[in-house]
Amino acid sequence: MAPTTDPGWTPLLLRASAIVVESGGAGSHGAIVAREYGIPAVLNIPGVMQLIQDGQNLVVDGDEGKVFLSDKQSPN
C-alpha cells in the first residue's frame, strides 16, 4: 500500500503479494510492474492510506478492482 510508486520501488515490488496505490492508472509505474510480475493491483484509491492501518492483511482482487480487509492476523 502506497500513495504512489516510481521506478525506485521496483526491487521492493518483487516481494509484494499485491499493490494498492492511492494514485495512478493503467499506464502508471505500479500497474505496469504488477502486470510484469503477475501480481494483483488496484490503483487510484484516494485516501486508502488513511483507511488501512499498518499490519492489516488485505485481499486484493485486481480483476474486479476491489480491496477487502482480511480476517487473518499478520504473523509477527
C-alpha positions in Angstrom: 0.0 0.0 0.0 1.5 3.3 -1.0 0.5 6.8 -2.1 2.2 6.3 -5.4 5.1 4.3 -6.9 8.1 5.1 -9.1 11.0 3.1 -10.6 12.8 3.1 -7.3 10.1 0.8 -5.9 10.7 -1.9 -8.4 13.0 -4.1 -6.2 10.6 -3.9 -3.3 7.7 -4.9 -5.5 9.5 -8.2 -6.3 8.5 -9.3 -2.7 4.9 -7.8 -2.9 1.9 -10.1 -2.9 -0.2 -7.2 -4.3 -0.2 -3.5 -4.9 -2.7 -1.0 -3.6 -2.0 2.7 -4.6 -3.7 6.0 -3.9 -3.0 7.4 -7.4 -2.2 6.1 -10.8 -3.9 4.4 -13.7 -3.4 1.6 -16.2 -0.2 3.2 -17.6 1.3 4.1 -14.3 4.5 2.5 -12.9 2.7 0.4 -10.3 0.3 -1.0 -12.9 3.0 -1.9 -15.4 5.2 -3.6 -12.8 2.2 -5.5 -11.4 1.4 -6.8 -14.9 5.0 -7.8 -15.5 5.3 -9.5 -12.1 1.9 -11.1 -12.3 0.6 -9.7 -9.0 -2.8 -8.2 -8.4 -3.0 -4.4 -8.3 -5.7 -1.8 -7.5 -4.8 1.8 -8.2 -6.3 5.2 -7.8 -8.0 4.8 -4.4 -7.8 8.3 -2.9 -7.4 8.2 0.9 -6.6 4.5 1.1 -3.5 5.2 3.2 -5.8 6.7 5.9 -8.3 3.8 5.7 -6.0 0.9 6.2 -3.8 0.5 9.2 -0.2 -0.9 9.2 -0.2 -4.6 9.8 -3.7 -5.2 8.5 -4.0 -8.0 6.0 -5.8 -7.3 2.7 -7.3 -9.4 -0.1 -6.7 -7.6 -3.4 -8.9 -8.5 -6.4 -7.1 -6.9 -9.3 -9.6 -8.2 -11.9 -12.5 -6.5 -10.1 -10.6 -3.5 -8.7 -11.6 -4.3 -5.2 -9.7 -4.4 -1.9 -11.0 -6.2 1.2 -9.8 -6.3 4.8 -8.9 -9.9 5.7 -9.8 -11.6 9.0 -6.4 -13.3 9.1 -3.9 -11.9 11.6 -0.4 -10.8 10.5 2.4 -13.0 11.7 4.7 -11.0 14.0 
